Amino acid sequence: MGVKGKLIASVEVKCGGHSFYDIFHTNTHHVPKISPRNINHFEIHEGETMKAGSIVSWKYNEAGQKMYMKHLVEDVDPHKKSITWKLIEGDLLELYNYFNVITSCDYQWTTWTIEYGKKTEDTPEPLIHLDFILDLTKDVEAHLLEK
């Protein structure tokens, strides 16, 4: 089995963590319009928007490449304002045995955690994906500040 890893990034969001959480919890379908250079398509396959047990997919641009991922929404905690996604299909699974993303929002901060298992020791850390997430965060924040 490959090497396990975790990346964590916390970003101050001037729009407030609660507003940021609301975009990903109840208005996820707006993300392609908010960040069209990053997200091409969002679709709900099973369940409701960001409810535990829902299955959603994203088509996105990462480092100049078109990518695809499908997630199972494992957990949504409205008190902690957190969402946990487990990757079940997509391009990232070519490099990683598992890939989970957790976002949590607290006051003026949004924290992204990526937990992953590399298929080989030579597999790169998913820093490009973390950069993608942070770029998406900037787009969502800018959108919320425009309101």
C-alpha positions as CSV (number, residue, x, y, z in Angstrom):
1,M,0.0,0.0,0.0
2,G,1.2,3.6,-0.7
3,V,1.9,6.4,1.6
4,K,-0.9,8.2,3.5
5,G,-1.0,11.9,3.7
6,K,-3.0,14.9,4.8
7,L,-2.9,18.5,3.6
8,I,-4.6,21.3,5.5
9,A,-5.1,24.9,4.5
10,S,-7.0,27.6,6.3
11,V,-8.0,30.7,4.5
12,E,-9.5,33.9,5.9
13,V,-12.7,34.7,4.0
14,K,-14.0,38.3,4.4
15,C,-17.5,37.2,3.5
16,G,-17.7,35.0,6.6
17,G,-17.5,31.3,7.0
18,H,-21.2,30.9,7.3
19,S,-21.8,32.4,3.8
20,F,-19.1,30.3,2.3
21,Y,-20.6,27.1,3.9
22,D,-24.0,28.1,2.5
23,I,-22.7,28.1,-1.0
24,F,-21.4,24.6,-0.8
25,H,-24.2,23.3,1.4
26,T,-27.4,24.6,-0.3
27,N,-26.3,26.5,-3.5
28,T,-23.6,24.2,-4.9
29,H,-25.3,24.2,-8.3
30,H,-24.3,27.9,-8.6
31,V,-20.5,27.1,-8.3
32,P,-20.0,26.7,-12.1
33,K,-21.4,30.2,-12.6
34,I,-19.4,31.6,-9.7
35,S,-16.1,30.1,-10.9
36,P,-16.5,29.2,-14.6
37,R,-12.7,29.0,-15.2
38,N,-12.4,26.3,-12.5
39,I,-15.7,24.4,-12.6
40,N,-17.3,23.4,-15.9
41,H,-20.2,21.3,-14.5
42,F,-21.8,20.1,-11.3
43,E,-24.4,17.4,-11.1
44,I,-26.4,15.6,-8.4
45,H,-26.7,11.9,-9.2
46,E,-28.4,10.7,-6.0
47,G,-30.0,12.4,-3.1
48,E,-30.2,16.1,-2.4
49,T,-27.6,18.9,-2.6
50,M,-25.0,18.2,0.0
51,K,-26.9,15.8,2.2
52,A,-25.1,12.8,3.7
53,G,-25.5,9.9,1.2
54,S,-25.8,12.2,-1.8
55,I,-23.6,11.5,-4.9
56,V,-22.4,14.5,-6.9
57,S,-19.9,14.9,-9.7
58,W,-17.8,17.8,-10.9
59,K,-16.1,18.5,-14.2
60,Y,-13.3,21.0,-13.6
61,N,-10.0,22.5,-14.8
62,E,-6.9,21.8,-12.8
63,A,-3.5,23.0,-13.9
64,G,-4.7,23.4,-17.5
65,Q,-6.3,19.9,-17.7
66,K,-9.9,19.0,-17.8
67,M,-10.7,16.7,-14.9
68,Y,-13.6,14.7,-13.5
69,M,-14.6,13.5,-10.1
70,K,-17.6,11.9,-8.4
71,H,-18.0,12.2,-4.6
72,L,-20.2,10.5,-2.0
73,V,-21.2,13.2,0.5
74,E,-20.2,11.3,3.7
75,D,-21.1,13.8,6.3
76,V,-22.7,17.3,6.7
77,D,-22.5,18.9,10.1
78,P,-24.5,22.2,10.2
79,H,-23.2,23.0,13.7
80,K,-19.5,22.8,12.7
81,K,-20.4,24.1,9.2
82,S,-18.5,21.2,7.7
83,I,-18.9,18.9,4.7
84,T,-17.0,15.6,4.1
85,W,-16.7,14.3,0.5
86,K,-15.3,10.9,-0.4
87,L,-14.0,10.5,-3.9
88,I,-15.6,7.4,-5.5
89,E,-14.7,7.9,-9.2
90,G,-12.5,10.2,-11.2
91,D,-9.1,11.2,-12.5
92,L,-7.5,11.5,-9.0
93,L,-8.1,7.8,-8.3
94,E,-5.5,7.0,-11.0
95,L,-2.9,8.4,-8.5
96,Y,-4.5,7.8,-5.1
97,N,-6.1,4.8,-3.5
98,Y,-8.5,7.2,-1.7
99,F,-9.0,10.9,-1.7
100,N,-11.3,12.7,0.9
101,V,-12.0,16.4,1.1
102,I,-13.3,18.1,4.2
103,T,-14.3,21.7,4.4
104,S,-15.2,23.5,7.6
105,C,-16.1,27.1,8.1
106,D,-15.7,29.1,11.3
107,Y,-16.3,32.8,11.6
108,Q,-14.0,34.4,9.1
109,W,-12.1,31.2,8.2
110,T,-12.5,28.3,5.8
111,T,-10.4,25.2,6.3
112,W,-9.8,22.6,3.6
113,T,-8.4,19.2,4.6
114,I,-7.4,16.6,2.0
115,E,-6.7,13.1,3.2
116,Y,-5.2,10.7,0.6
117,G,-3.4,7.5,0.1
118,K,-0.8,7.4,-2.7
119,K,-0.7,4.4,-4.9
120,T,3.1,4.5,-5.0
121,E,5.8,6.4,-3.1
122,D,6.6,8.3,-6.3
123,T,3.0,9.7,-6.5
124,P,3.2,13.5,-6.0
125,E,1.5,15.2,-3.1
126,P,-1.8,16.6,-4.3
127,L,-0.5,20.2,-4.1
128,I,-2.0,21.1,-7.5
129,H,-5.4,20.0,-6.3
130,L,-5.0,22.1,-3.1
131,D,-4.1,25.1,-5.3
132,F,-7.2,24.4,-7.3
133,I,-9.4,24.4,-4.2
134,L,-7.8,27.6,-2.9
135,D,-8.3,29.3,-6.2
136,L,-12.0,28.2,-6.1
137,T,-12.2,29.6,-2.6
138,K,-11.1,33.0,-3.8
139,D,-13.7,33.0,-6.6
140,V,-16.5,32.1,-4.1
141,E,-15.3,34.8,-1.7
142,A,-15.3,37.4,-4.4
143,H,-18.8,36.4,-5.5
144,L,-20.1,36.7,-2.0
145,L,-18.4,40.0,-1.4
146,E,-20.2,41.4,-4.6
147,K,-23.6,40.8,-3.0
